[in-house]
Each structure stands twice: as C-alpha cells, then as structure tokens.
Amino acid sequence: MALTDTFVKNAKHSGKPSGDKHSDGGGMYLLVNATGKYWRMDYRFEGKRKTLALNTYPEVSLAKARKRRDEARERLAEGIDPSAHKKVEKAVKLAASAHKFEAVAREWLQKTDADRAATTTAKVTNWLEHDIFPYIGNLQVSAIGPRDVLAALRKMEARGALDSVHRVKQVCGQVFRYAVACGYAERDVTQDLKGALAKPQASHFAAITEPKKAGDLLRSIFAYEGHPCTVAALKLSPMVFVRPGELRTAEWTEIDLDAGEWRIPGSKMKMKVDHLVPLSCQAVDILREVKAITGHGKYVFPSVRTGERPMSENTINSALRGMGYAQDMHSAHGFRAMARTIMDEVLGERVDLIEHQLAHAVKDPNGRAYNRTAHLPARREMMQRWADYLDKLRMGADVIPIKAAS
C-alpha cells in the first residue's frame, strides 16, 4: 500500500533495533528508527543489491522522495547506477562551491600572503569582507560578469570612497587573474570596467618644505610630551624619511646599530625591493634610547596596547595634530617631501642619491636599476649631512646653503 502524508508524519519507532520499514512501492520505503525518519530505495544493479539514500523526512516530503525515486529508476533504465550518479553530483557541487568568488579570493590571499605586509593583507581582507563578498562572494567566479563587480563597487562609490574603490577594483582583478591561472575562470572581467568609476581627485600629502617652518616643526617635535615610542618615531621620521608604514613596522632584526644601517626587506617596500637606510649618528642615538624600552620585543615601535603588533598607522599623524599641525599643513608622509625639496633646492644634494634614498626607481646610464647598496658611501655621507642640517634648523642657527660635492 502506498504511503500517505498523514501516515509519514505520525509514524513512530517501535523499538526494533533495525528500525521499521514502511514501503511505498517501486523499491522506496520510509525507515523509522530511534534517530529519525529516512527515505530509502532498494534496487539491483549489475546483479548486486544496493540501497540509495533519498534524504530525510521532513526535509524531504513524500512527494519529493517519490520524484527522486522516479529519477533513480529512469537512470537504472538507462544503465546508470543511481548511487554512483549521486556521488558524482555531490563531487561536482563540492567543486563548484570551492570556485565561488569568496573561496577563490581567500585562496589567493593565502597563496600571495608572503608578498604583502601583514597590515596590507588585513586591509585587503577587510575590503573584500565588507564591500565585495556580501554581493558576489557566493557567485561562481566563472559566472561573474563585469556588471556584477560594478554593482558592488558602485556601493563604495556612492559613499564617497573614490580612492578605495579603485584599489578594491584592482584587488578583484588580481583575484580574477589568479582564477584564470588556476582554470577557475576564463578572463579578468574587471578589464571591462575601465572608465566606469569616478576618478578620485588628485591630492598630495601635506608637507612643510620651507627651512624656517621645518625648524619650527622640529622644535615642536622635540618638545612633544607623548609616549616615548611616539616621541622617538617623530624624531626619527625627518632623519630617515622612509614611508610611514615602513617606519612603524620596523623590526629590531632589521637594524644594525653598530654598523649604522637599517635594512628593510622588500616584502615591506612599495617597490618590493630590499632597501638600505644609512643611519646618522643622531638616528643611532635615538634608536639606542628606544631600544632600552622595546628592545626585548619584535618591533622598534610597538603598539601601546600590545607589543605583538606595530604602532598604529594613525599615531604619528595624531601626534602632529596634537602639536597644532592640521591635516593640510603636514603629515607623516610629508617628511619625505620635506627631505626631497630641501635636500635638492637648499642643500644641493645629488638628485639621484636623494631619489635612491627615497626608494624610488633609479636607473644607471644603461637603464639598469641600482641595487640597495649602490652609492652607499655617498648616501651615508648625505644622510649625516642631512641630520646635521636638521639639528641646525631646530636650534635656530642661520643655515647657509652649501652645495654638496658632486
């Protein structure tokens, strides 16, 4: 006798260890045991007796179970084993879920983690989780079109994050290109979005580049009464003029105080090339003082909350604001422009040495990029002259521009 919805709903386990079987015909039956109700179908394939699981009740109703039974019988008629077919379908679905955009993006993040600073990975992950995954993360990467990506990016654009939206578009492009390389997708669809997003207004980091005002800033820094690590980072910023992220993530293993050198690994550099910073006597003195405080840990300038992370990216700028230097007056990144302008226009230092020390791409007459130790003696002398000049500015001495020996 065929089963009814009422019977299936009210069926109880009688207590038999093997459970109770209630047939519905065509090999299908309802198995009721102590753990629940299960749809099953017995059949024979190539002379062997087999059982196909059709899922559980009430997740699968009587009508759906019958439909699955009928589909299984059709496959048997075509010479296909329903159980084997089910395993293949499951494997296909599993593979498909692994190729959804979020899964591919996380795979890409893991594979390329060594190429980025930890802070960059955190920022990229945050962008993806908040601005991309909620909209296309659950879509198959091979089925995503340019309009799907654009729709997600438009939401960022609408809230005015014009600079970030272009960077997120680049990140999505990197994920798609990784998917292409792995065979998950055919092409990078973000290439079709050129010109579709509003361009951010070009802006430059605020910087003081006049010697007199630079002297005022240096006096404010040396008078600043903040956390010792913040004070040390402020004092060191104009002397080494590295990028703020490179300064705050500096590690003691990178610094040789006896040799007066700071070797920054390429993984932390914008150009992904190792960079060597000759340290002036003044810079070494500052670092020796801070080493007494943080030398037991990993970072030269650790977070005030935990030594396991570097100083916050907002620390230097916040200190500058506290000293009265507004965002449009001077920024942490502005120390680079200060050095670039004054060293060239006032002190007459060699432009190629300045550019090299700024970690910009500098090439020799044959078009080859210099390595990190190129012109090291000359750069070391330049960095000492610069530190001495900063001391004179801070002390208010009349500084007469002297052209450096070429």
N, C-alpha and C positions, 0 to 999 in steps of 0.2 A: 504494500500500500504506500502511495506517495505521501510524503510528509506535508504538514501544514505549518503556517507561520505560528499559530497558537501552540501547536504541539512542540515545535522547536523552542519557543520561548519558555514553556513550562516544564520542559524535560529536566529530570533530576538524576543525579548519580545514585545508583542503587547500592553502591558499596563494593561492587565486584572489582578486584584488583586490576583486571584487564580493561575495565570500563564497559559501558553499554553502547552497542551499535544499533542505530535506527536507520534502516535502508530507505532510500528514495528512488531507487531504480537506476539502471544504466551504470552500475558499479559504485554510485555515490552513496554515502551514508554519513550520519551525524554521530560522532564519537563523543560520549559524555563521560568524563571521569572526574576525579577529585579536584583537578586543577582548572577545568573549564570545558567548553564545547568546541569541537574541531570538525571541520569538513574534510572528508577523505574520499578518495576514489581508488578502488582496486581495479587493476587491469592486467592483461598479459601482453608482453612484447617480446617477440622472438623466442617464444616458448617459456619465458620467465614471468613469474607473478610479481607485480610491483604495486606500490601504493603512491599516489600523488596527493600531496597536501594542498588543499584549496583554501587555506587560511582558517580563521576562527570566527565564531559567532559571539557577539552581534556585529563585529567589524564587517563581516561579510554576511549579507542576508541570504535567505533561502533562494531568492530569485537570482542573485549574483552567483551563488555557488552552482546553481544549475547551469547558468551561462558558461561558467568556467569548465564545468563537466562536459558540456556540449562541444566547446572549443577543443578540449583534450581529445574527445572521441573523433573529431574531424582530423586532428593530427595523426591519430592512430590509423585512420583510414588512408592517410597519405604516406604511411610508413615511417612516421616521425614519433620518437619516444617523447611523450609529454613531460616526463621528469627531466630528461636531458635538455629539452627545449626551455624549460623553466630556468635551469641553471645558466643557460646561455643568456637569456633575457636579463637575469639578475646581474651577470657579469657586465653586460652592455650598459645597464643602468648605473652600475657602480663606476664604470669607466667614464660615463657621461658626467656623473656628478663630480668626478675628480677634475674635469675640464671646465668647470664653471669658473667665471672670471675671478671670484674671490679665491678659490683654491689655487688657480694658476698664479695669481698675484702673490699669494703667500709663499708659494713655491719659489717664485722669482726673488722675493725678498730674502729668503733663506739662502738661495744659491749665490746671491750677489752681496751678502752681508759684509764680507771682508773688504769690499771695495768702497764702503761708506763708513763715515764716523758714526758712532753709536747715536749721537744726537740727531744726525741726518736720518738714520733708519727710523728713529722714534717719530720724527716729524712726518716722514713719508707714510709710515703706518697709520698715524693719526689722520692724515688727509684721506687715505683710502677708506678707513673705517667709518669716518664721519661724512664724507662727501661723495664717495663712489660706490662702495659695497651696498648701501641701502637701496640703490637704484639699479645697478647692473651686476652686482655681486653674485646673484643667483642665476644669471643667464649663462648659457653655454658660450664660451669665448668665441667659438667658431660661428655662432649665430648672431653675434652683436654687430650692429651696423653703426655707421658714423652718427646717425641721429640719436641712437640710444646714449652714446657717450656725450653728445652735445646737450641732451636734455639734463643730464646730471651736472654738467659744467655750467649750464645756464643758471642753475640754482645758486652756485657760488658767485657767478657774475652779478646776479640780482641783489646780492647783499653787499656788493662793492669790493669783493676780494679779487680785484683785477690782476694783481701781480701773482697771487697764489693760484688763480685758476689756470694761468698759462703754465705754471710749474706742474700742476696736477695733470694737465693735458700731456706734458712731456713724460710724466711718470706712467700714465696709461699707455702711451706709445711704447715705452720700454717693456711693459708687460706684454703688449701685443706682439712685439718683435721677438720676445722670448717664446711666446706661444707658437709663433711661426717656426722658429728654430726647432722646437720640440715636436712639431707636427700637429699641434692642437688647433691651429688656425691657419688660414691661407694668406692673410695680409694684415698690415697695421692700418686699421680703419681711421685712426686719428689723422692720417695724412690728408684725408678729405675735409678736415676742419680748418684748413688754412684760411684766414680772413673771416672766420665765423664768430670770433670772440673779440670783444672790445679790447683795445690795447691800453695797458696802463700808462699813465703819464710818466715820462722820463724824469727821474729825480736823482740827485746826488747826495751822498752823505754829507751832512753839515760839518764844516771843518774851519778851524781858525788857522789862517795861513800867514798872518802878519806877525813879525817877530815881537813887537811890543805886546800885542794881545796874547801871544803864545807865552810870554813871560808872566803875564797876569794869571793865565791858566795854570802854569806850573807852580806858582806861589800858592794858588788855591788848593792844588793837589797836595802839596807838602804840608799845608795847614789843616787838611781834612782829618777829622777825628772819627773815623769809622772803624770797622773790623780790620784788624791787622792785615788779613789777606787781601781785603779790598783795597786798602791803602797801598800795599805792595804792588798789586796789579795795576793800579792807577799810575804809580811812579814808573813802572816798567813799560807801560804802554807807549809813551812817546819815544823811549830809548830804542825799542826793538821794532816798532811799527809793523808788527805782524797783524794778520786778521784777528778780530776779537775771538772768534771761535778757536783759533789756533793757540791763543794765549790762555784762555780759560781752561782748555783741556790739556795743557802742558803736563807732562809726567816727569818725575824725577829721574827715571831711567833714560830720558832723552837729553838730560843736561849734564855736562861735564864742567864743573865749576873751576877745577884746576886748569883745564885747557881753555876755559872761557868760550865754550861752544854749546849751542843748543841745536841738536839735530832732530828736525821734525819729520816723521815718516810720511811718505807720500799718501798713505791712507787718510791723513788728516788735512792734506793740502787740496786746494781748489783745483790745481792742475794735475793732481795725482802723482807728483814727482817729489822725491825727498828734498828737503830744504835745510840749508845750514845757516844759522844765525850767529855771527861772531858777537860775543858779549863784551861790552866795555867794562872797565873796572867798576864803574858806578852800578852797572846792571848786576855784576857778580856780587857786589856788596849787598844789594837789595835781596838777591836770591839767597845769600847766606843767612840773612836775618830771618827770612820767611821759612828757611829750611829747619830752623830751630823749632818752628811751630808745626809745620806739616810734613817734615822730612820722614816721619815714620809711616806715612801713607803713600798712596799711589800718585795722587795729583798734587801739583805745586799749589794750586788754588782750589781746594775742595769746597763743596757746598757747606754752608754753615750748619745745615740740618744733618747732613750725613757725609762722612768722608769717603763714601763709596761712589759718589758722583762728583763731577766737576762743578765749579761755580756756575750759578745761573747765568744765562745769556743776557739777562737784564741788569745784572749787578753793576757793571761799570756805567752804563747809561743812567741808572737810577742815582748813582753817586754823583755823576755830573749834574743831574737835575737838582740834587740836594745842595750843590755848591752854587746854584744860580745860573747854570748854563742850560738854556732851553734847548729843545729838540732841534730848532732851526739855527742854533748857534754852533754847537759842537757835539759830536757823537763819538762813541768808542771807535768806530771805523774811521773817524776823521783824523786820527793821529797819523794815518798813512798819507793822507793828502797834505797834512802839515809837513811831514818829513819830505815828501816828494817835492813840494813847492819851495820850501825854504832851502833845502839842500841844493836844489838846482839854481834857483833865482837869486839867492842871497850868498850862499857859500860857494857856489860854482863847482860843486862836485860833479864827477863824470856821470852823465845821464845813464849810461849802460850799467854802471855799478849800482846806481840807485834803483833802476828797474830790476836788476838781478836780485837786489836785497828785498825788493817788494814781492819777489817770487812771481814776477811777470815773465812771459815768454821772451827770452833774449837769445838771439842767434849770432853766431860768428860770421865773418865775411863770406863763408862758404854755405851759409844757410843752415848750419847745424846748431841745435840747441846746446847751450852751455850746460855742463853738469853742475851739481850743487857746490863743488869745491872750486869752480872756476874763479880766478882773480881773488882767491881767498885772502892773501896778504893785503892787497889793496882794499878789499872790503873791510877787513879787520881795522885797518887804519882809519878808514872813513867812518866806521861806527864809533870809534873812540873820539874822533874829532866832533862828531855829532853830539855825543854825550857831554863833552866838554862845553860845547856851544850852548846846550840846554842849561847847563849849570850857570853859565854867564847870564843867560836870559832871565833865569829865575832869581839870580842875585841882583838883577837890575843894572848890570855893568853895561857900559857903552860897547857895543859889539861892532867892530869894523869888518865888513865883509872881506874875506881874503880868498882869492881863487886858489883852489887846491891844485897841486901839481898834477899835470895830465900825464 
